[in-house]
């Protein structure tokens, strides 16, 4: 599964299914049976108030996820079917049943620099995970905000790290190089467009010292980490300011 396919599946859940945060679930239909089962497994989380709230959703075609359960459910093949687990097969596709803090440690290219984040990467803070979407947006299941699978803003939480899930093939934005960002020393037509946009008058297709300096100024002006690289967040902010990746 590519990162785009993965994210498309998550967005499909956001847009087309009724969901609710339920600790310990990975896409199960909300029924009395699943509420009772999970209450026995996690009695500290399933308070009477929470159980009552979930019981009010029985028979209304709601699916339950928790933060890491959303990710595991999709990787396990969740498809919204009327089977007990919504079509997901437990621990299938080589994906183990791990918690949020373990999942980040299984990722590759773990970083704390959020300017270089790529679509479909795992976002992590202690005890909670989400998936980066695009343009500073995150897909997550949380009782916060709207208590469901939802799209939030990267800036709404103090995310600590991000990384590449080992079960996903990452095909980065074609405008960006395979590593997911431009850095000093890169060249080519896309670099030339960036240099022209950020400096206004420096021509050429080489990402040199002056282009890095201009990038850092732009990043500081727009509340981004001034690392001098052009990653998805910087590119998204450039597009907000009028930058066009491809001319029709």
C-alpha positions as a printed NumPy array, in Angstrom:
array([[  0.   ,   0.   ,   0.   ],
       [  1.371,   3.41 ,  -0.94 ],
       [  1.132,   6.405,   1.347],
       [ -1.469,   7.971,  -0.956],
       [ -3.602,   4.814,  -0.926],
       [ -3.277,   4.674,   2.858],
       [ -4.328,   8.298,   3.291],
       [ -7.187,   7.871,   0.786],
       [ -8.553,   5.048,   2.94 ],
       [ -8.359,   7.229,   6.037],
       [-10.075,  10.153,   4.288],
       [-12.788,   7.756,   3.118],
       [-13.445,   6.894,   6.766],
       [-13.551,  10.586,   7.702],
       [-16.016,  11.433,   4.941],
       [-18.209,   8.371,   4.612],
       [-18.505,   6.575,   7.956],
       [-19.888,   7.385,  11.379],
       [-17.101,   6.881,  13.869],
       [-16.437,   7.361,  17.569],
       [-13.4  ,   7.077,  19.808],
       [-13.551,   3.828,  21.806],
       [-10.414,   2.688,  23.578],
       [ -9.053,  -0.672,  22.428],
       [-11.011,  -0.827,  19.177],
       [ -9.765,  -0.956,  15.585],
       [-12.957,  -0.484,  13.597],
       [-15.471,  -2.729,  15.303],
       [-19.165,  -1.92 ,  14.928],
       [-20.447,  -0.346,  18.146],
       [-22.67 ,  -3.006,  19.714],
       [-23.576,  -3.956,  23.274],
       [-21.324,  -6.971,  22.878],
       [-18.231,  -4.979,  21.894],
       [-18.877,  -2.405,  24.646],
       [-19.11 ,  -5.18 ,  27.233],
       [-16.022,  -6.905,  25.863],
       [-13.891,  -3.766,  25.895],
       [-15.227,  -2.721,  29.303],
       [-13.875,  -5.958,  30.77 ],
       [-10.526,  -5.457,  29.037],
       [-10.122,  -1.79 ,  29.967],
       [-12.303,  -1.081,  33.017],
       [-10.44 ,   2.113,  33.923],
       [-11.287,   3.776,  30.629],
       [-14.823,   2.443,  30.263],
       [-16.486,   4.477,  32.981],
       [-20.251,   4.316,  33.285],
       [-20.587,   7.678,  31.552],
       [-18.498,   6.543,  28.603],
       [-20.36 ,   3.251,  28.383],
       [-23.68 ,   5.083,  28.38 ],
       [-22.509,   7.404,  25.616],
       [-21.466,   4.429,  23.499],
       [-24.662,   2.518,  24.258],
       [-26.597,   5.459,  22.804],
       [-24.866,   4.726,  19.475],
       [-25.798,   1.034,  19.295],
       [-27.818,   0.253,  16.188],
       [-26.856,   3.523,  14.513],
       [-24.055,   2.104,  12.335],
       [-21.139,   3.607,  14.26 ],
       [-17.617,   2.154,  14.132],
       [-15.208,   2.452,  17.049],
       [-11.505,   3.238,  16.804],
       [ -8.829,   4.499,  19.117],
       [ -5.834,   6.46 ,  17.834],
       [ -3.516,   3.588,  17.021],
       [ -6.465,   1.28 ,  16.296],
       [ -7.396,   3.496,  13.343],
       [ -3.981,   2.941,  11.806],
       [ -3.849,  -0.779,  12.582],
       [ -7.411,  -1.279,  11.374],
       [ -6.692,   0.192,   7.945],
       [ -3.418,  -1.72 ,   7.651],
       [ -5.29 ,  -4.883,   8.652],
       [ -7.767,  -4.365,   5.811],
       [-10.691,  -2.49 ,   7.389],
       [-13.287,  -1.731,   4.713],
       [-16.457,  -0.805,   6.593],
       [-18.165,  -4.158,   6.107],
       [-20.785,  -5.444,   8.531],
       [-18.451,  -8.084,   9.922],
       [-17.466,  -7.821,  13.58 ],
       [-14.201,  -6.029,  12.834],
       [-15.368,  -4.044,   9.822],
       [-13.386,  -6.278,   7.488],
       [-10.1  ,  -5.997,   9.374],
       [ -8.182,  -9.198,  10.087],
       [ -6.313,  -9.006,  13.374],
       [ -2.496,  -8.816,  13.008],
       [ -2.658,  -9.405,   9.246],
       [ -0.353,  -8.042,   6.532],
       [  2.65 ,  -8.354,   8.847],
       [  1.383,  -5.558,  11.096],
       [  1.601,  -6.411,  14.818],
       [ -0.809,  -5.309,  17.528],
       [  1.201,  -2.537,  19.199],
       [  0.343,   0.571,  21.186],
       [  1.   ,   4.165,  20.152],
       [  4.374,   4.474,  21.87 ],
       [  5.632,   1.226,  20.362],
       [  4.431,   2.076,  16.866],
       [  6.582,   5.205,  16.598],
       [  9.644,   3.132,  17.539],
       [  8.941,   0.774,  14.627],
       [  9.033,   3.674,  12.154],
       [ 11.917,   4.581,   9.863],
       [ 13.507,   8.016,   9.419],
       [ 12.131,   9.287,  12.734],
       [ 12.502,  13.045,  12.948],
       [ 11.58 ,  16.024,  15.106],
       [ 11.749,  18.431,  12.142],
       [  8.159,  18.869,  11.012],
       [  9.054,  20.97 ,   7.974],
       [ 10.153,  17.797,   6.209],
       [  7.055,  15.714,   6.935],
       [  5.498,  13.624,   4.158],
       [  1.929,  12.512,   3.49 ],
       [  1.122,   9.299,   5.35 ],
       [  3.793,   9.606,   8.024],
       [  3.011,   8.649,  11.605],
       [  2.814,  11.562,  14.028],
       [  3.538,  10.867,  17.678],
       [  3.202,  12.426,  21.089],
       [  3.268,  10.447,  24.317],
       [  0.359,   8.004,  24.232],
       [ -1.183,   9.308,  21.025],
       [ -0.619,   9.002,  17.262],
       [ -2.084,  10.408,  14.064],
       [ -1.284,  10.435,  10.354],
       [ -0.054,  13.459,   8.43 ],
       [ -2.362,  14.39 ,   5.555],
       [ -1.277,  17.55 ,   3.72 ],
       [ -1.011,  21.331,   4.079],
       [ -0.548,  21.159,   7.826],
       [ -3.479,  18.771,   8.357],
       [ -3.619,  15.579,  10.419],
       [ -5.982,  12.589,  10.367],
       [ -6.546,  11.207,  13.853],
       [ -9.096,   9.472,  16.033],
       [ -9.444,  11.222,  19.349],
       [-12.027,  12.056,  22.017],
       [-10.688,  15.605,  21.748],
       [-12.236,  18.098,  19.354],
       [-15.003,  16.021,  17.67 ],
       [-14.662,  12.59 ,  19.372],
       [-14.248,  10.648,  16.141],
       [-11.972,  10.049,  13.16 ],
       [-11.363,  13.615,  12.062],
       [ -9.08 ,  16.065,  10.307],
       [ -7.231,  18.424,  12.636],
       [ -4.431,  20.951,  12.272],
       [ -0.813,  20.024,  12.941],
       [ -0.552,  23.168,  15.062],
       [ -3.374,  22.055,  17.392],
       [ -1.168,  19.582,  19.234],
       [  2.391,  19.463,  20.539],
       [  3.454,  16.558,  18.329],
       [  6.964,  15.393,  19.206],
       [  8.111,  13.101,  16.384],
       [  7.138,  11.705,  13.006],
       [  8.337,   8.743,  10.962],
       [  7.74 ,   6.423,   8.021],
       [  5.555,   3.408,   8.798],
       [  7.454,   0.266,   7.711],
       [  4.35 ,  -1.293,   6.15 ],
       [  3.748,   1.617,   3.751],
       [  5.519,   2.512,   0.5  ],
       [  6.136,   6.248,   0.425],
       [  5.777,   7.911,  -2.95 ],
       [  6.483,  11.559,  -2.246],
       [  5.007,  14.562,  -3.978],
       [  6.438,  14.471,  -7.507],
       [  7.505,  18.072,  -7.213],
       [  9.764,  17.2  ,  -4.295],
       [ 12.697,  14.777,  -4.613],
       [ 12.392,  11.182,  -3.321],
       [ 13.745,  12.143,   0.112],
       [ 10.732,  14.435,   0.515],
       [ 12.466,  17.844,   0.565],
       [ 14.978,  20.023,  -1.267],
       [ 18.219,  20.893,   0.5  ],
       [ 21.418,  22.799,  -0.199],
       [ 23.187,  21.469,  -3.28 ],
       [ 20.088,  20.302,  -5.123],
       [ 19.452,  21.464,  -8.678],
       [ 16.946,  21.205, -11.513],
       [ 13.908,  22.956, -12.936],
       [ 11.892,  22.691,  -9.745],
       [ 14.74 ,  24.202,  -7.751],
       [ 14.904,  27.018, -10.291],
       [ 11.213,  27.779,  -9.723],
       [ 11.726,  27.814,  -5.967],
       [ 14.756,  30.1  ,  -6.166],
       [ 12.911,  32.505,  -8.443],
       [  9.883,  32.622,  -6.12 ],
       [ 11.772,  33.06 ,  -2.858],
       [ 14.453,  35.502,  -4.005],
       [ 12.586,  37.324,  -6.72 ],
       [ 15.644,  37.993,  -8.792],
       [ 18.259,  35.248,  -8.41 ],
       [ 18.078,  33.017, -11.442],
       [ 19.518,  29.551, -11.84 ],
       [ 18.743,  25.96 , -11.016],
       [ 21.104,  25.487,  -8.047],
       [ 19.982,  25.531,  -4.415],
       [ 22.953,  27.4  ,  -3.009],
       [ 23.727,  29.5  ,   0.063],
       [ 21.613,  32.474,  -0.975],
       [ 18.582,  30.277,  -1.736],
       [ 18.974,  28.617,   1.683],
       [ 19.158,  32.059,   3.302],
       [ 16.001,  33.194,   1.502],
       [ 14.255,  30.005,   2.528],
       [ 15.117,  30.564,   6.19 ],
       [ 13.783,  34.121,   6.038],
       [ 10.549,  32.894,   4.452],
       [ 10.195,  30.159,   7.065],
       [ 10.714,  32.588,   9.949],
       [  8.188,  35.005,   8.481],
       [  5.617,  32.222,   8.241],
       [  6.077,  30.507,  11.602],
       [  8.006,  27.491,  10.317],
       [ 11.209,  25.961,  11.62 ],
       [ 13.983,  27.848,   9.757],
       [ 16.055,  24.883,   8.596],
       [ 16.622,  26.152,   5.049],
       [ 15.084,  23.064,   3.404],
       [ 11.992,  23.013,   1.208],
       [  9.715,  20.312,   2.593],
       [  5.934,  19.797,   2.41 ],
       [  5.076,  22.422,   5.04 ],
       [  7.253,  25.117,   3.466],
       [  5.952,  24.185,   0.027],
       [  2.355,  24.401,   1.298],
       [  3.022,  27.851,   2.759],
       [  4.64 ,  28.971,  -0.505],
       [  1.515,  27.867,  -2.373],
       [ -0.591,  29.931,   0.02 ],
       [  1.534,  32.905,  -1.012],
       [  1.037,  32.3  ,  -4.726],
       [  3.654,  29.72 ,  -5.682],
       [  2.547,  27.366,  -8.486],
       [  4.198,  23.956,  -8.759],
       [  3.151,  23.184, -12.289],
       [  2.057,  25.547, -15.042],
       [ -0.887,  24.348, -17.101]])
